[in-house]
Amino acid sequence: MASPRTITIVALSVALGLFFVFMGTIKLTPRLSRDAYNEMKRAYKSYVRALPMLKKMGVSSILLRKSIGALEVACGIVMTLVPGRPKDVANFLLLLLVLAVLFFHQLVGDPLKRYAHALVFGILLTCRLLIARQPEELLPEKRMLSVNGDEQPLLHEAAPEKGKVKVS
């Protein structure tokens, strides 16, 4: 049976992955929602206007929106379908992306209701990454050390705690 930690990581990975695939797709095409797509176009134009450095580097609002959307879709697919270490890398990239988007919203002075979803999903990405990076706790029956074919308890469990008397 899967541990609660594993179930939590899988559930967060799938939910976050699907969310970012959805949001990235909205940034790339109007097929899912024409209104949301047009709103994204407007928002990214204001981000580029607020950061003239992007304009000097040759980054247009279209390039910024499409690159962020493509990165969201790619990382969302990895978070949903790919097992192991790539999932953590995708999680980290999405977290950096969310931080950049929060910066953009602050830069243009958007009210909290316009970027609350980014804040919540940033927190969820952080939680998923922290849970995934924690070492898995071994069950008591697995806390044995094999020495020359003999099973022995690990040292910290074999020795009595300081100040306590071991009664047999």
N, C-alpha and C positions, 0 to 999 in steps of 0.2 A: 504494500500500500504506500502511496506517495505521502511524503511528509507535508505538514501544513505550509512549510516554507516553500517547497516545490510548487504546491498548488497556487500559492500567492504569486510567485514569480511568473508562472505560466499565465495566470489570469491577467495580471498586470501587463505582461508582454503582449498578449493577444489584444486586449482592450486598447492599449496605447498604440500598438501597431496599426490596428484598423482605423483609429482616430486620425493618425498622421497620414495614412494612405488617403483617407477621405479629404482631409484639409489640403493636402498637397495636390490632389486631383482638382479641387475647386480652384486652386491658384493656376493650374495649367489649362483647364478647359471649361467652357460654360455649359457643358452637357449635363452636369448634375444640378446646377442652380445658376441660372443666368444672373439673378440679382446678386448672389454672393460673389460671383466672378467679377461683376462690374464694381462691386464694393472693394474687392481686393485690388483691382486695377487702380482705383482712386486712392486707396490707402498707400500703395507702393509709390505712386507719383508724389504724394506728400512726403514720404520718407526720403526720397532722392532729393527733393527740393530742400529739405531740412539739413541734409548733409551734402554740401557742395563738393566735398572731397570725392564723393562717389562719381559725380559728374566729371570732375577733372581726370579721374582714372578711367573714364569711358564706360562706366556702369550705368546703363539706363534703367528706368523703372521696370521695363519689360524683362530685361536680363536678370535683374535682382529677383523679381517675382517668380520667373520661371526656374531660376537656379535653386531658390529656396523651396519651391514646390517640388522639383525633381528630387532634391535631397530628402524632403519629407516622405515622398512616395517610396524611394529606395530604402531609407532607414525603416519606414513602417513595414515594408515587406520583410526585411531582415528580422525585425522585432517579432513579427507574426509567424514566420515560417522557418527561419534558420536557427538551429540549436547551437548552444555553446558560446564561446568567446565573441564571435561576431555580433551577437545580440547585445552584449555589454558595450561594444564599440558603437553600435547604432544608437544605443541608449545615450551614451555620452555625447555623440554628435547632435542628437535631437535636443539634449539639454543645453548645449552651446547655442543652438539655433533658437531655442525658446528665450534664452537670455538676450540674444541679439534682437529678437522681436520685441521683448519687453523694453529694451533700450530705445528702439524706434518709437514705440508708443509713448514713452516718456518724453522723447525728444520733440515730438509734434504736439504734445500736450493733450493727448486723448484722455477722456474720463475713464475711471476704473472699469465701468461696465463694458467698455470696448476691448479691454485686454484681460479681464478677469479669467477667461478660459485659458489663456496662455499661462497665467500665474498658477492656476490649479493644475494644469498638465505638467508644468515645470516641477511642482511639488511631487506629483505622482512619479515623474521620471526620476527624481532624486530618491524617493523612497524605494523604487524598484531597483535602482543601482546599488543603494546601500544594502538592501536585503540580499541581492545577488552576490555581493562582494563579501558578505559575512561567511566565515567558515562554518560548514555544516556541523552541528553538534552530533557526536557519536552516541549511539544508544549504549546503555550499560553493558549489554552482552557483547558488544563489539569493542570494548575498551580493554582488550587483551593484547599483550605483546608476545609474539612467538619467538622463543629463544631455544635454539637447538631442537626444534620440534615440540617443545613443551610450551603450553599456554600459561602465561603469567600475567597478573594484573599490572597495569601501568604503575610506575613508581609513586606517583602522587596519591594513588588509591591504595597501594600496598602499605605505605607508612601511615601510622596513626597521626592525627593532627597534633600539633605542638600543644602541650598542656593537657592532653587527654590520655587516659590509660586505656589500652586495648585489652578488653576482657574476652577470653576464649571460653 
